[in-house]
Amino acid sequence: MDIGRAAPVPEDLIARAPKVLLHDHLDGGLRPATVLDLAREADYRDLPAHDPESLATWFAEAAYSGSLERYLETFRHTVGVTQTASALTRVARECAEDLAHDGVVYAEVRFAPELHLSLGLTEREVIEAVLAGFEEGARLAAESGHGIRVGLLLTAMRTATHSRQIAELAVEYRDRGVVGFDIAGAEAGFPPTRHLDAFEYLRKENAHFTIHAGEAFGLPSIWEAIQWCGADRLGHGVRIVDDIEVLPDGSAHLGRLAAYVRDQRIPLEMCPSSNVQTGAAPSIAAHPIGLLRRLGFRVTVNTDNRLMSGTSMTREMHLLSEAFGYGLDDLQWFTVNAMKSAFLPFDERLELINERIKPGYAEARAEFARRLSQGQEPSHGDS
Ligand SMILES: [Zn+2]
């Protein structure tokens, strides 16, 4: 048996294997207990539940409504309790620690500074509080044997008008932990081309950016993000499958846009559970990631909002391993894809691939082989 293809991979092995995360929202990943603590400190009275478990359930249920607009509503609470520097630092610290303990070795976490100004912080204070939290979290994680690097992406809201100002902050802080820029929020009626000024500025400054596109909206949104705005990566991009025709014999015909995305190796930041929650994909088993992986698109696996989806990188990969029969070879492929697509200097990406990712998966394969030779077969057979 080829051990790299054995599936499903046990969840604890995936947890120990190195993972790379490019699409994770800071305000979508709070610990439920922390939301409660921060609400108490801030005298925030709008929370719909008052113990960590029922709060976690409330977030997941609200997020499972099937609409992107309602999904975004859950952020009113996480954003509502993170309006001070100490709250932001705590949330960022816990984010780095949680990701590190989940086996993530490199993460790009994003948030929108403009949503955290209601108690008088400036955008710079907000950014510095979050960067301090990442640094502290990474240090604490390293002390417990879980090395992680965390880069920050500054998000501008597509419904607002200060994207240029946020883009300038991303450039100002690029040597202090900010690695790129993003546009997020409801797609309907707010095309990324409203923010051309920001994208032109970033290109002029040789800076990196990704755009949420092709999640709720289809091909025009993906086309605009790439060809008009010049995005380096696509947040989600699941609707690119609308430009792919699968023929009865299983072969596929790519339209011009899909072919361009594949030829240019444009990374797709796919978030399986989140896409099912917002209705961008019908189920994990029917998620376009299966087709796109088969066709060799630069696919990456991500969490999007760990709190709202009740998920982690380990869980997302485990769900895919079960649904598509992905073995450790596939999981390594996703991980290397993500590392190659990171907004980090080339030499540092290479170092993480060679020093952490490849040895980590070699170790996981050896451990899986050892278990299988002892008769602990995968629970649902091979792929
Ligand atoms: Zn997102």
Boltz pocket constraint, residues with backbone or C-beta under 6 A from the ligand:
constraints:
  - pocket:
      binder: B
      contacts: [[A, 23], [A, 25], [A, 184], [A, 212], [A, 235], [A, 304]]
      max_distance: 6.0
